[in-house]
């Protein structure tokens, strides 16, 4: 088995140490948690939309150099706001699937930021 041990003190510490270099050159906001990473950016302009593919390529290169792989089946794309153009992105040679909602630290967030169901 490989991966980070769950429910341990050492797991998050090792994750933080090992993933230190991932933010190098990243222009978007990169959030790292105990076993997840989230890349986010405003895409209301063409420049904002073009930043994300470059950062995804940087992350893919970082993983390749460090002999790692992202679990692309768990990668999701959440488009926020009503006027979003829903641009498609890819990690490596695989497209990232779009999802209408995503759980973030135990809170379910949908694409319209609707909280009426919580």
C-alpha positions as CSV (number, residue, x, y, z in Angstrom):
1,X,0.0,0.0,0.0
2,X,1.1,3.6,-0.6
3,X,-0.2,6.9,0.4
4,X,-0.6,9.0,3.5
5,X,-1.6,7.1,6.7
6,X,-5.0,8.3,7.8
7,X,-5.9,9.3,11.4
8,X,-2.3,9.9,12.3
9,X,-0.3,12.9,13.4
10,X,2.6,12.0,11.2
11,X,0.5,11.8,8.0
12,X,-0.4,15.6,7.7
13,X,3.1,16.6,8.7
14,X,4.6,14.4,6.0
15,X,2.1,15.7,3.5
16,X,3.1,19.3,4.3
17,X,6.8,18.6,4.0
18,X,6.5,16.6,0.8
19,X,4.1,19.0,-1.0
20,X,6.1,22.1,-0.1
21,X,7.4,22.7,-3.7
22,X,4.0,22.4,-5.4
23,X,3.2,26.2,-5.1
24,X,6.4,27.1,-7.0
25,X,5.3,29.2,-10.0
26,X,1.6,28.7,-9.4
27,X,-0.5,31.8,-10.1
28,X,-3.8,30.5,-8.9
29,X,-4.8,29.9,-5.3
30,X,-3.5,26.5,-4.3
31,X,-4.9,25.1,-1.0
32,X,-3.4,21.9,0.4
33,X,-5.2,19.8,3.0
34,X,-4.3,16.5,4.7
35,X,-5.0,14.5,1.6
36,X,-6.4,16.9,-1.0
37,X,-5.3,19.9,-3.0
38,X,-7.6,22.6,-4.5
39,X,-6.7,25.0,-7.3
40,X,-8.9,28.0,-7.7
41,X,-9.0,31.2,-9.7
42,X,-11.4,33.9,-10.9
43,X,-12.1,33.3,-14.6
44,X,-14.3,36.3,-15.4
45,X,-11.6,37.5,-17.8
46,X,-9.7,35.8,-20.6
47,X,-6.4,36.2,-18.7
48,X,-7.9,34.5,-15.6
49,X,-9.2,31.7,-17.8
50,X,-5.8,31.1,-19.3
51,X,-3.9,31.0,-16.0
52,X,-5.6,27.7,-14.9
53,X,-4.2,25.5,-17.8
54,X,-0.7,26.7,-17.1
55,X,-1.0,25.9,-13.4
56,X,-2.4,22.5,-14.1
57,X,0.5,21.8,-16.4
58,X,2.9,22.9,-13.7
59,X,1.3,20.6,-11.2
60,X,1.4,17.7,-13.7
61,X,5.1,18.3,-14.3
62,X,5.8,18.5,-10.6
63,X,4.1,15.1,-10.1
64,X,6.1,13.6,-13.0
65,X,9.4,14.9,-11.6
66,X,8.5,13.6,-8.1
67,X,7.4,10.2,-9.6
68,X,3.8,10.7,-8.5
69,X,0.4,10.7,-10.1
70,X,-2.7,12.6,-9.4
71,X,-5.8,10.5,-9.0
72,X,-7.5,12.0,-12.1
73,X,-10.7,10.0,-11.4
74,X,-11.1,12.1,-8.2
75,X,-10.3,15.5,-9.9
76,X,-13.5,17.6,-10.2
77,X,-14.2,21.0,-11.7
78,X,-16.8,23.2,-10.1
79,X,-17.9,26.3,-12.0
80,X,-19.3,29.0,-9.7
81,X,-21.8,31.7,-10.7
82,X,-24.7,31.9,-13.1
83,X,-22.8,33.6,-16.0
84,X,-19.9,31.2,-16.0
85,X,-18.8,30.1,-19.5
86,X,-18.0,26.6,-18.2
87,X,-14.6,26.3,-19.9
88,X,-13.1,22.8,-20.0
89,X,-9.7,22.0,-18.5
90,X,-7.5,19.0,-18.5
91,X,-4.8,17.6,-16.2
92,X,-2.2,16.0,-18.4
93,X,-4.0,14.4,-21.3
94,X,-7.3,13.7,-19.5
95,X,-10.1,16.2,-19.2
96,X,-11.3,17.1,-15.7
97,X,-15.0,16.2,-15.2
98,X,-17.4,19.0,-14.3
99,X,-19.6,18.6,-11.2
100,X,-22.6,20.6,-10.1
101,X,-21.5,20.5,-6.4
102,X,-18.4,19.7,-4.4
103,X,-17.9,19.0,-0.7
104,X,-15.3,21.4,0.8
105,X,-14.3,20.7,4.4
106,X,-17.6,18.9,5.1
107,X,-19.8,21.6,3.5
108,X,-21.5,20.9,0.2
109,X,-21.1,23.8,-2.2
110,X,-23.1,24.0,-5.4
111,X,-22.4,25.9,-8.6
112,X,-25.0,28.6,-7.6
113,X,-23.7,28.9,-4.0
114,X,-27.3,28.0,-2.9
115,X,-27.5,27.2,0.8
116,X,-31.3,26.7,1.0
117,X,-30.9,22.9,1.2
118,X,-28.5,23.0,4.1
